[in-house]
Amino acid sequence: MTGLSAETFAQLHQVSTATLTTQLFRRGLRNAFVQGVRPLSPQRHRLIGPAFTLRYIPAREDVDAYGAQPDPNALQREAIEAVPPGHVLVMDCRCDARAASAGDIYVTRLQARGAAGIVSDGGIRDSATVAQSGFPVFCAGPSAPTNRVLHHAADYGRPVGCGGVAVYPGDIIVGDADGVAVIPRAMVEDVARDAAEQEELEAFIQLRVARGDPLPGLYPVNEKTRAAYEAWRRANSVAGT
């Protein structure tokens, strides 16, 4: 349901957001890492999937009061029921974590529907339960107050800003222990391929650094190091067959 080829998905699964943001920087994208967002559970930090977006605006007391009608939460629940399997719910909370953007019931519903995870630049309530759920959640931190204290769901399925990054529906979201990278859908195959190649080269560089080689000519690589890397790569390819 992600629309990604098996090869691209596998490549994204093995590379870091550090490598991905380097590849995006090489392509002119400087602002592709969601700021202030980290995995809620260190054990559930791998996340890959297309973005499904939900935007909040500031709550207003007459609209978002307790018991208000029409139900201020209706659009939020509608969005949760619309997230396709394999997609990541990306919530724009204006980088305000003083109130929750979701809690354990909404997270459980997304998990049951086959969503890939959540990215929110707001807070998450019931954080201990959510962290133990096995569902990847990236957020600005735990926050107990209900969303309507600060957030009003305005629309979904449109471009949003999350952690200072523009996120368009269908952009590919990749999360790891460092945080979340956003890859424009049109370039994800090239970025994933080049990121996998970069990490293989860096594995060789790590070996050389660990044995005591100096950085000049090694990182970044010069022609001599590149030739040594290609020989190492061929040798390892033969050994693996």
Secondary structure, 3 states (H helix, E strand, C coil): CCCCCHHHHHHHHHCCHHHHHHHHHHCCCCCCECCCCEECCCCCCCEEEEEEEEEEEECCCCCCCCCCCCCCCHHHHHHHHHCCCCCEEEEECCCCCCCEEECHHHHHHHHHCCCCEEEECCEECCHHHHHCCCCCEEECEECCCCHHHCEEEEEECCCEEECCEEECCCCEEEEECCEEEEECHHHHHHHHHHHHHHHHHHHHHHHHHHCCCCCCCCCCCCHHHHHHHHHHHHHHHHHHC
